[in-house]
Amino acid sequence: MRVTSSTYSNALIDDLNTLGLRQSRLQTQVSTGQRIQSPADDPVAMRRVMDLQAEAGSVAQYQSNIGRLQGTATASYDAIQSIKSVTDRAGEITTLADSLKSPDQLKTYATEVNSLIKQAVDAANSQNQGSYLFGGTKTDQPPFAMTTDADGNVTAVTYQGNASVSQVDVASGTSVSGTIPGANDSGSGPRGLITDPRAGADLFSHLISLAQNLRAGDTSAIASTDRPQVANDENNVIYNLSQNSTTQAQLGALSTSASDRSTTLDQSVSKETDADLAETLVRLNETQTAYQATLKSAGTVMNQTLLDFLH
């Protein structure tokens, strides 16, 4: 078979093109530090990178959810602590308001309890980033509405929320809620902060009763009824504080785990995509040498072809 000079020329051009592309790719790897610029560079590795990046995206979302829940849980804890200070003082008043106190002293306590009710309503209507904390899934309106008489005495506090809480994904297969409902009369689900029959808790009703008995000077009712009721309310608040602390501890552990996983995923992606600089520089030098040699060969072939043509 006859091999023409054009065959050599075409082969040399193909070699130059191949070496030029390889040289360009290696130069890009050196300048960017990335071994893979497109799926064609390493399809198998690119598939692994895509899977790792997809998981990294999920972990990043979990981290965002955890951070948001931590903010909600912290705000809830502060509000519950404020309500606990109300139950603490109300409990003290049920003990102090005995038969030895004068009617005026008892009425002074009644005025204080009335103020405590308003303080507790304010705390129970706390918000975080524009959402009410204790209305269940009804976060767009104050969960508790207060009614007062002409003298400013609180006569009723009505719950306007529901007993549901939203669950947020914080890890694969794990959901957490950063809030609790203000009231839950259903007998199941999360314990209501203010009202829950399971705990004998109905804080606002009990405080209103205490204030009324103080005004009436009924120390017997205070001792036999109000004192144990307020104790139930305080225990319920303490229970919810404990639950909140447990949630915050869980979120802290999940945050650490997600952060560690994110770091591991970043390292795995780098392992797949980062170029070995020393090895890449050696390969680039070899490619450049081959390119120069091919150029020299091309020059020789072209000169020889030209001489053949002249002869």
HELIX and SHEET records of a PDB file:
HELIX    1   1 SER A    5  THR A   32  1                                  28    
HELIX    2   2 PRO A   39  ASP A   41  5                                   3    
HELIX    3   3 PRO A   43  LEU A   96  1                                  54    
HELIX    4   4 PRO A  103  ALA A  124  1                                  22    
HELIX    5   5 PRO A  197  ALA A  199  5                                   3    
HELIX    6   6 LEU A  203  ALA A  216  1                                  14    
HELIX    7   7 THR A  219  ALA A  221  1                                   3    
HELIX    8   8 ILE A  222  ASP A  226  3                                   5    
HELIX    9   9 ARG A  227  THR A  273  1                                  47    
HELIX   10  10 LEU A  277  LEU A  310  1                                  34    
SHEET    1   A 2 GLN A 127  ASN A 128  0                                        
SHEET    2   A 2 SER A 131  TYR A 132 -1                                        
SHEET    1   B 2 PHE A 144  THR A 148  0                                        
SHEET    2   B 2 VAL A 154  TYR A 159 -1                                        
SHEET    1   C 2 VAL A 168  ALA A 171  0                                        
SHEET    2   C 2 THR A 174  VAL A 176 -1                                        
SHEET    1   D 2 THR A 195  ASP A 196  0                                        
SHEET    2   D 2 ALA A 201  ASP A 202 -1                                        
END                                                                             
